[in-house]
Amino acid sequence: MNILTSITLIMTSFIIGRIYEYRLNLKECENCNSKGYENI
């Protein structure tokens, strides 16, 4: 496995992780009004 492939893999996994976290935060914020979480 060369360096370019590993760098690309790390970058794509990082970007996918950020998008997944962002969507999870959006879903939690949709429910935060009913549950009373205001500090998310």
PDB file of N, H, CA, C and O in Angstrom:
ATOM      1  N   MET A   1       0.853  -1.193   0.000  1.00  0.00           N
ATOM      2  CA  MET A   1       0.000   0.000   0.000  1.00  0.00           C
ATOM      3  C   MET A   1       0.890   1.244   0.000  1.00  0.00           C
ATOM      4  O   MET A   1       1.694   1.443   0.911  1.00  0.00           O
ATOM      5  N   ASN A   2       0.741   2.057  -1.006  1.00  0.00           N
ATOM      6  H   ASN A   2       0.088   1.896  -1.746  1.00  0.00           H
ATOM      7  CA  ASN A   2       1.603   3.235  -1.061  1.00  0.00           C
ATOM      8  C   ASN A   2       1.018   4.382  -0.245  1.00  0.00           C
ATOM      9  O   ASN A   2      -0.105   4.308   0.253  1.00  0.00           O
ATOM     10  N   ILE A   3       1.804   5.432  -0.124  1.00  0.00           N
ATOM     11  H   ILE A   3       2.717   5.491  -0.529  1.00  0.00           H
ATOM     12  CA  ILE A   3       1.437   6.530   0.780  1.00  0.00           C
ATOM     13  C   ILE A   3       0.208   7.280   0.259  1.00  0.00           C
ATOM     14  O   ILE A   3      -0.645   7.698   1.042  1.00  0.00           O
ATOM     15  N   LEU A   4       0.121   7.446  -1.053  1.00  0.00           N
ATOM     16  H   LEU A   4       0.814   7.106  -1.689  1.00  0.00           H
ATOM     17  CA  LEU A   4      -0.997   8.206  -1.624  1.00  0.00           C
ATOM     18  C   LEU A   4      -2.328   7.522  -1.339  1.00  0.00           C
ATOM     19  O   LEU A   4      -3.317   8.188  -1.032  1.00  0.00           O
ATOM     20  N   THR A   5      -2.357   6.208  -1.438  1.00  0.00           N
ATOM     21  H   THR A   5      -1.554   5.667  -1.687  1.00  0.00           H
ATOM     22  CA  THR A   5      -3.602   5.478  -1.177  1.00  0.00           C
ATOM     23  C   THR A   5      -4.019   5.617   0.272  1.00  0.00           C
ATOM     24  O   THR A   5      -5.195   5.827   0.568  1.00  0.00           O
ATOM     25  N   SER A   6      -3.057   5.500   1.180  1.00  0.00           N
ATOM     26  H   SER A   6      -2.101   5.329   0.940  1.00  0.00           H
ATOM     27  CA  SER A   6      -3.403   5.601   2.603  1.00  0.00           C
ATOM     28  C   SER A   6      -3.865   7.010   2.952  1.00  0.00           C
ATOM     29  O   SER A   6      -4.784   7.182   3.752  1.00  0.00           O
ATOM     30  N   ILE A   7      -3.234   8.016   2.357  1.00  0.00           N
ATOM     31  H   ILE A   7      -2.488   7.876   1.706  1.00  0.00           H
ATOM     32  CA  ILE A   7      -3.653   9.402   2.624  1.00  0.00           C
ATOM     33  C   ILE A   7      -5.076   9.623   2.114  1.00  0.00           C
ATOM     34  O   ILE A   7      -5.889  10.254   2.789  1.00  0.00           O
ATOM     35  N   THR A   8      -5.377   9.104   0.925  1.00  0.00           N
ATOM     36  H   THR A   8      -4.717   8.591   0.377  1.00  0.00           H
ATOM     37  CA  THR A   8      -6.726   9.251   0.381  1.00  0.00           C
ATOM     38  C   THR A   8      -7.749   8.544   1.254  1.00  0.00           C
ATOM     39  O   THR A   8      -8.837   9.068   1.493  1.00  0.00           O
ATOM     40  N   LEU A   9      -7.402   7.355   1.730  1.00  0.00           N
ATOM     41  H   LEU A   9      -6.518   6.930   1.536  1.00  0.00           H
ATOM     42  CA  LEU A   9      -8.318   6.619   2.607  1.00  0.00           C
ATOM     43  C   LEU A   9      -8.577   7.388   3.888  1.00  0.00           C
ATOM     44  O   LEU A   9      -9.720   7.477   4.338  1.00  0.00           O
ATOM     45  N   ILE A  10      -7.526   7.946   4.483  1.00  0.00           N
ATOM     46  H   ILE A  10      -6.598   7.874   4.117  1.00  0.00           H
ATOM     47  CA  ILE A  10      -7.690   8.695   5.737  1.00  0.00           C
ATOM     48  C   ILE A  10      -8.564   9.921   5.504  1.00  0.00           C
ATOM     49  O   ILE A  10      -9.438  10.225   6.315  1.00  0.00           O
ATOM     50  N   MET A  11      -8.333  10.625   4.401  1.00  0.00           N
ATOM     51  H   MET A  11      -7.622  10.378   3.741  1.00  0.00           H
ATOM     52  CA  MET A  11      -9.112  11.834   4.125  1.00  0.00           C
ATOM     53  C   MET A  11     -10.585  11.504   3.899  1.00  0.00           C
ATOM     54  O   MET A  11     -11.462  12.192   4.420  1.00  0.00           O
ATOM     55  N   THR A  12     -10.858  10.456   3.126  1.00  0.00           N
ATOM     56  H   THR A  12     -10.146   9.897   2.702  1.00  0.00           H
ATOM     57  CA  THR A  12     -12.258  10.119   2.855  1.00  0.00           C
ATOM     58  C   THR A  12     -12.966   9.648   4.111  1.00  0.00           C
ATOM     59  O   THR A  12     -14.120  10.007   4.345  1.00  0.00           O
ATOM     60  N   SER A  13     -12.285   8.846   4.926  1.00  0.00           N
ATOM     61  H   SER A  13     -11.347   8.555   4.736  1.00  0.00           H
ATOM     62  CA  SER A  13     -12.929   8.382   6.161  1.00  0.00           C
ATOM     63  C   SER A  13     -13.173   9.556   7.105  1.00  0.00           C
ATOM     64  O   SER A  13     -14.184   9.584   7.808  1.00  0.00           O
ATOM     65  N   PHE A  14     -12.254  10.529   7.130  1.00  0.00           N
ATOM     66  H   PHE A  14     -11.433  10.506   6.560  1.00  0.00           H
ATOM     67  CA  PHE A  14     -12.434  11.700   7.984  1.00  0.00           C
ATOM     68  C   PHE A  14     -13.632  12.522   7.525  1.00  0.00           C
ATOM     69  O   PHE A  14     -14.442  12.956   8.344  1.00  0.00           O
ATOM     70  N   ILE A  15     -13.744  12.737   6.213  1.00  0.00           N
ATOM     71  H   ILE A  15     -13.085  12.385   5.548  1.00  0.00           H
ATOM     72  CA  ILE A  15     -14.860  13.531   5.682  1.00  0.00           C
ATOM     73  C   ILE A  15     -16.188  12.820   5.933  1.00  0.00           C
ATOM     74  O   ILE A  15     -17.171  13.456   6.313  1.00  0.00           O
ATOM     75  N   ILE A  16     -16.218  11.497   5.721  1.00  0.00           N
ATOM     76  H   ILE A  16     -15.420  10.981   5.412  1.00  0.00           H
ATOM     77  CA  ILE A  16     -17.454  10.741   5.957  1.00  0.00           C
ATOM     78  C   ILE A  16     -17.825  10.800   7.435  1.00  0.00           C
ATOM     79  O   ILE A  16     -19.003  10.917   7.773  1.00  0.00           O
ATOM     80  N   GLY A  17     -16.833  10.718   8.316  1.00  0.00           N
ATOM     81  H   GLY A  17     -15.876  10.622   8.042  1.00  0.00           H
ATOM     82  CA  GLY A  17     -17.101  10.810   9.750  1.00  0.00           C
ATOM     83  C   GLY A  17     -17.673  12.162  10.133  1.00  0.00           C
ATOM     84  O   GLY A  17     -18.581  12.247  10.959  1.00  0.00           O
ATOM     85  N   ARG A  18     -17.140  13.226   9.530  1.00  0.00           N
ATOM     86  H   ARG A  18     -16.402  13.157   8.859  1.00  0.00           H
ATOM     87  CA  ARG A  18     -17.657  14.561   9.836  1.00  0.00           C
ATOM     88  C   ARG A  18     -19.103  14.712   9.372  1.00  0.00           C
ATOM     89  O   ARG A  18     -19.932  15.265  10.095  1.00  0.00           O
ATOM     90  N   ILE A  19     -19.409  14.223   8.169  1.00  0.00           N
ATOM     91  H   ILE A  19     -18.736  13.774   7.582  1.00  0.00           H
ATOM     92  CA  ILE A  19     -20.778  14.315   7.653  1.00  0.00           C
ATOM     93  C   ILE A  19     -21.725  13.509   8.533  1.00  0.00           C
ATOM     94  O   ILE A  19     -22.838  13.947   8.823  1.00  0.00           O
ATOM     95  N   TYR A  20     -21.273  12.315   8.960  1.00  0.00           N
ATOM     96  H   TYR A  20     -20.369  11.959   8.724  1.00  0.00           H
ATOM     97  CA  TYR A  20     -22.119  11.469   9.805  1.00  0.00           C
ATOM     98  C   TYR A  20     -22.389  12.145  11.146  1.00  0.00           C
ATOM     99  O   TYR A  20     -23.515  12.127  11.643  1.00  0.00           O
ATOM    100  N   GLU A  21     -21.332  12.748  11.734  1.00  0.00           N
ATOM    101  H   GLU A  21     -20.417  12.762  11.330  1.00  0.00           H
ATOM    102  CA  GLU A  21     -21.509  13.461  13.004  1.00  0.00           C
ATOM    103  C   GLU A  21     -22.469  14.638  12.829  1.00  0.00           C
ATOM    104  O   GLU A  21     -23.318  14.882  13.686  1.00  0.00           O
ATOM    105  N   TYR A  22     -22.333  15.372  11.711  1.00  0.00           N
ATOM    106  H   TYR A  22     -21.643  15.174  11.014  1.00  0.00           H
ATOM    107  CA  TYR A  22     -23.174  16.535  11.463  1.00  0.00           C
ATOM    108  C   TYR A  22     -24.642  16.126  11.347  1.00  0.00           C
ATOM    109  O   TYR A  22     -25.524  16.800  11.880  1.00  0.00           O
ATOM    110  N   ARG A  23     -24.901  15.009  10.641  1.00  0.00           N
ATOM    111  H   ARG A  23     -24.185  14.462  10.208  1.00  0.00           H
ATOM    112  CA  ARG A  23     -26.285  14.546  10.510  1.00  0.00           C
ATOM    113  C   ARG A  23     -26.830  14.071  11.845  1.00  0.00           C
ATOM    114  O   ARG A  23     -28.005  14.287  12.141  1.00  0.00           O
ATOM    115  N   LEU A  24     -25.992  13.423  12.663  1.00  0.00           N
ATOM    116  H   LEU A  24     -25.037  13.248  12.422  1.00  0.00           H
ATOM    117  CA  LEU A  24     -26.449  12.989  13.985  1.00  0.00           C
ATOM    118  C   LEU A  24     -26.811  14.200  14.834  1.00  0.00           C
ATOM    119  O   LEU A  24     -27.817  14.180  15.544  1.00  0.00           O
ATOM    120  N   ASN A  25     -25.998  15.257  14.768  1.00  0.00           N
ATOM    121  H   ASN A  25     -25.181  15.273  14.192  1.00  0.00           H
ATOM    122  CA  ASN A  25     -26.293  16.463  15.543  1.00  0.00           C
ATOM    123  C   ASN A  25     -27.581  17.112  15.055  1.00  0.00           C
ATOM    124  O   ASN A  25     -28.351  17.631  15.863  1.00  0.00           O
ATOM    125  N   LEU A  26     -27.826  17.092  13.754  1.00  0.00           N
ATOM    126  H   LEU A  26     -27.201  16.671  13.098  1.00  0.00           H
ATOM    127  CA  LEU A  26     -29.068  17.658  13.235  1.00  0.00           C
ATOM    128  C   LEU A  26     -30.271  16.869  13.742  1.00  0.00           C
ATOM    129  O   LEU A  26     -31.278  17.460  14.131  1.00  0.00           O
ATOM    130  N   LYS A  27     -30.177  15.539  13.740  1.00  0.00           N
ATOM    131  H   LYS A  27     -29.359  15.058  13.424  1.00  0.00           H
ATOM    132  CA  LYS A  27     -31.300  14.727  14.218  1.00  0.00           C
ATOM    133  C   LYS A  27     -31.533  14.961  15.701  1.00  0.00           C
ATOM    134  O   LYS A  27     -32.681  15.019  16.142  1.00  0.00           O
ATOM    135  N   GLU A  28     -30.461  15.096  16.480  1.00  0.00           N
ATOM    136  H   GLU A  28     -29.529  15.049  16.122  1.00  0.00           H
ATOM    137  CA  GLU A  28     -30.625  15.346  17.913  1.00  0.00           C
ATOM    138  C   GLU A  28     -31.242  16.714  18.146  1.00  0.00           C
ATOM    139  O   GLU A  28     -32.032  16.884  19.075  1.00  0.00           O
ATOM    140  N   CYS A  29     -30.897  17.685  17.325  1.00  0.00           N
ATOM    141  H   CYS A  29     -30.255  17.547  16.570  1.00  0.00           H
ATOM    142  CA  CYS A  29     -31.440  19.027  17.523  1.00  0.00           C
ATOM    143  C   CYS A  29     -32.907  19.085  17.124  1.00  0.00           C
ATOM    144  O   CYS A  29     -33.644  19.930  17.633  1.00  0.00           O
ATOM    145  N   GLU A  30     -33.350  18.213  16.231  1.00  0.00           N
ATOM    146  H   GLU A  30     -32.751  17.526  15.818  1.00  0.00           H
ATOM    147  CA  GLU A  30     -34.776  18.166  15.922  1.00  0.00           C
ATOM    148  C   GLU A  30     -35.560  17.674  17.126  1.00  0.00           C
ATOM    149  O   GLU A  30     -36.682  18.120  17.366  1.00  0.00           O
ATOM    150  N   ASN A  31     -34.968  16.748  17.891  1.00  0.00           N
ATOM    151  H   ASN A  31     -34.056  16.385  17.696  1.00  0.00           H
ATOM    152  CA  ASN A  31     -35.651  16.200  19.058  1.00  0.00           C
ATOM    153  C   ASN A  31     -35.361  16.994  20.322  1.00  0.00           C
ATOM    154  O   ASN A  31     -35.982  16.750  21.357  1.00  0.00           O
ATOM    155  N   CYS A  32     -34.417  17.954  20.256  1.00  0.00           N
ATOM    156  H   CYS A  32     -33.913  18.152  19.416  1.00  0.00           H
ATOM    157  CA  CYS A  32     -33.990  18.600  21.494  1.00  0.00           C
ATOM    158  C   CYS A  32     -35.061  19.557  22.011  1.00  0.00           C
ATOM    159  O   CYS A  32     -35.071  19.864  23.203  1.00  0.00           O
ATOM    160  N   ASN A  33     -35.959  20.035  21.156  1.00  0.00           N
ATOM    161  H   ASN A  33     -35.951  19.785  20.188  1.00  0.00           H
ATOM    162  CA  ASN A  33     -37.010  20.927  21.634  1.00  0.00           C
ATOM    163  C   ASN A  33     -38.030  20.174  22.476  1.00  0.00           C
ATOM    164  O   ASN A  33     -38.555  20.710  23.452  1.00  0.00           O
ATOM    165  N   SER A  34     -38.309  18.934  22.099  1.00  0.00           N
ATOM    166  H   SER A  34     -37.883  18.498  21.307  1.00  0.00           H
ATOM    167  CA  SER A  34     -39.306  18.170  22.847  1.00  0.00           C
ATOM    168  C   SER A  34     -38.722  17.598  24.130  1.00  0.00           C
ATOM    169  O   SER A  34     -39.431  17.450  25.125  1.00  0.00           O
ATOM    170  N   LYS A  35     -37.420  17.275  24.112  1.00  0.00           N
ATOM    171  H   LYS A  35     -36.844  17.395  23.303  1.00  0.00           H
ATOM    172  CA  LYS A  35     -36.816  16.671  25.292  1.00  0.00           C
ATOM    173  C   LYS A  35     -36.212  17.708  26.229  1.00  0.00           C
ATOM    174  O   LYS A  35     -35.956  17.413  27.397  1.00  0.00           O
ATOM    175  N   GLY A  36     -35.983  18.911  25.732  1.00  0.00           N
ATOM    176  H   GLY A  36     -36.191  19.151  24.784  1.00  0.00           H
ATOM    177  CA  GLY A  36     -35.466  19.961  26.592  1.00  0.00           C
ATOM    178  C   GLY A  36     -33.960  20.095  26.578  1.00  0.00           C
ATOM    179  O   GLY A  36     -33.391  20.706  27.483  1.00  0.00           O
ATOM    180  N   TYR A  37     -33.294  19.535  25.566  1.00  0.00           N
ATOM    181  H   TYR A  37     -33.757  19.039  24.832  1.00  0.00           H
ATOM    182  CA  TYR A  37     -31.844  19.722  25.460  1.00  0.00           C
ATOM    183  C   TYR A  37     -31.595  21.011  24.684  1.00  0.00           C
ATOM    184  O   TYR A  37     -31.928  21.104  23.503  1.00  0.00           O
ATOM    185  N   GLU A  38     -31.018  21.989  25.342  1.00  0.00           N
ATOM    186  H   GLU A  38     -30.747  21.913  26.302  1.00  0.00           H
ATOM    187  CA  GLU A  38     -30.745  23.243  24.650  1.00  0.00           C
ATOM    188  C   GLU A  38     -29.263  23.479  24.452  1.00  0.00           C
ATOM    189  O   GLU A  38     -28.883  24.367  23.689  1.00  0.00           O
ATOM    190  N   ASN A  39     -28.413  22.707  25.117  1.00  0.00           N
ATOM    191  H   ASN A  39     -28.722  21.985  25.737  1.00  0.00           H
ATOM    192  CA  ASN A  39     -26.970  22.972  25.056  1.00  0.00           C
ATOM    193  C   ASN A  39     -26.248  21.928  24.218  1.00  0.00           C
ATOM    194  O   ASN A  39     -25.199  21.424  24.620  1.00  0.00           O
ATOM    195  N   ILE A  40     -26.813  21.595  23.034  1.00  0.00           N
ATOM    196  H   ILE A  40     -27.665  22.005  22.708  1.00  0.00           H
ATOM    197  CA  ILE A  40     -26.132  20.650  22.141  1.00  0.00           C
ATOM    198  C   ILE A  40     -25.339  21.430  21.102  1.00  0.00           C
ATOM    199  O   ILE A  40     -24.686  20.831  20.246  1.00  0.00           O
TER     200      ILE A  40
END
